[in-house]
Amino acid sequence: MYDLLNDLLWRRLPWLTRQPEYADLMELWDDEEPGPHIAYGDVLVPVLVRMLSVPLPNNEGELREAFTLIEEIVASNDESISAVGVTTVLEGLHGFRGIREEVLRRLGPESRNFATRIEHDWGPGQSG
């Protein structure tokens, strides 16, 4: 299933493929498929940071879809899948203090549990 995480990301959140981060990733990797940690970290995280930093009413459905997917990944019984959600997505979002409340509000219970642990271990985010 780990090998299918990128396909899951593009299929569940097709609007990501219209973002500049996606185009940059595809150009950089050319004919190769980047690993899930790279795809989620270089596309999903910065797009979410941008969307949460400058909220637009028409982004609400996309944000709901993204945070639903994050919860499913974090809650996976497969540690390699869960690690993408925790170490790449949640830790990546943690660095942006300015969106902290908005992120926490949108996280599902399993993701919120991990995000709370990250904050406890690392302290508050440093940027944003």
Long-range contacts (C-beta under 8 A, 24 or more apart in sequence): 1-76, 1-78, 1-81, 2-36, 2-78, 2-80, 2-81, 2-84, 5-36, 5-39, 5-40, 5-73, 5-81, 5-84, 6-33, 6-34, 6-36, 6-39, 8-69, 9-36, 9-39, 9-40, 9-43, 9-44, 9-69, 12-65, 12-69, 13-44, 13-62, 13-65, 13-66, 13-69, 15-62, 16-43, 16-44, 16-47, 19-43, 19-47, 21-46, 21-47, 36-84, 36-88, 37-83, 37-84, 37-87, 37-88, 40-84, 40-85, 40-88, 40-89, 41-88, 41-89, 41-92, 44-89, 45-88, 45-89, 45-92, 45-93, 48-93, 48-103, 49-93, 49-96, 49-99, 49-128, 52-96, 52-99, 52-102, 52-103, 53-96, 53-98, 53-99, 53-128, 55-102, 63-106, 64-106, 67-106, 67-107, 67-108, 67-111, 68-108, 70-107, 70-108, 70-111, 71-107, 71-108, 71-109, 71-110, 71-111, 74-108, 74-110, 74-111, 74-114, 75-108, 75-110, 75-111, 85-111, 85-114, 86-114, 86-118, 90-114, 90-115, 90-118, 91-118, 94-118, 94-119, 94-122, 94-125, 95-125, 95-126, 95-127, 95-128, 96-125, 96-127, 96-128, 97-124, 97-125, 97-126, 97-127, 97-128, 98-127, 98-128, 99-128, 100-124, 100-125
